[in-house]
Amino acid sequence: MLSSVPLIQGVLFDLDGTLVDSAPDLGGALNELCLRYQRTPLSPAHYRLFVSQGARGLLQAGFDIQPGDLFYEELRDEFLALYEARLSRESRLFDPIPALLQALEEQHVPWGIVTNKVARFTQPLVNQLGLFPSHGCLISGDTCAHPKPWPDPLLAAARRLQLDPAHLIYVGDDERDMNAAQAAGMGGVIAGWGYLAPGSCPIDEWPACAHLQHPAEVLDLLPTHCSSCRA
């Protein structure tokens, strides 16, 4: 049982819905695909609920289709091509994120990004948004054999930062982020400003050690202990 997080020495972040508001471009690509097939586009309020689930969740919302269904792979590939063409057309860092990252660097706190978005998209997006961490790392969805909720990507990030996983927190807006953090022996921190897609259980039952409402609150966890963690 994870009852507390030792002295925090580094911070890992999810990308979509945590550092970057990528919903306009992901949802925009979905709606371009919907129009291509004479389907009704989704409202921003609707598609934002599925952004954290990537292509799988968005295609489920727009086309009621899922992996294994006929034509799923073809639709997924069309969606990804449309998304790649508009990768950072409207996507932006959440407003408080630059100040948070600057504060981490000024305090010499190593940080990095761990996302399920594959390198084909993460590398150019991180470049285009000026997100290259001077003290950190970028772990994409295809960096390891297994993506989140497996712990492999988080453990790979810990190795790159040369830190014990127990001294890291992982900030994310999806249930699988918290499950991955728990499996890696890290403290999971819910990004309350993110998309917070409905999961298999209510958010207050996610295995997290903190639920923050503003990115600046991450600094309040450093270098103190993160207490009252749940199993």
Buried (B, 14 or more C-beta within 10 A) or exposed (E): EBEEBEEBBBBBBBBBBBBBBBBBBBBBBBBBBBEEEEBEBBEEEEBBBBBBBBBBBBBBBBBEBEEEEEEBEEBBEBBBEBBBEBBBEBBEBBEBBBEBBEBBBEEEBBBBBBBBBBBBBBEEBBEEBEBEBEBBBBBBBBBBEEBBBBBBBBBBBBEBBEBEBBBBBBBBBBBBBBBBBBBBBBBBBBBBBBBBBEBEEEBEEBBBBBBBEEBEBBBEBBEEBBEEBBE
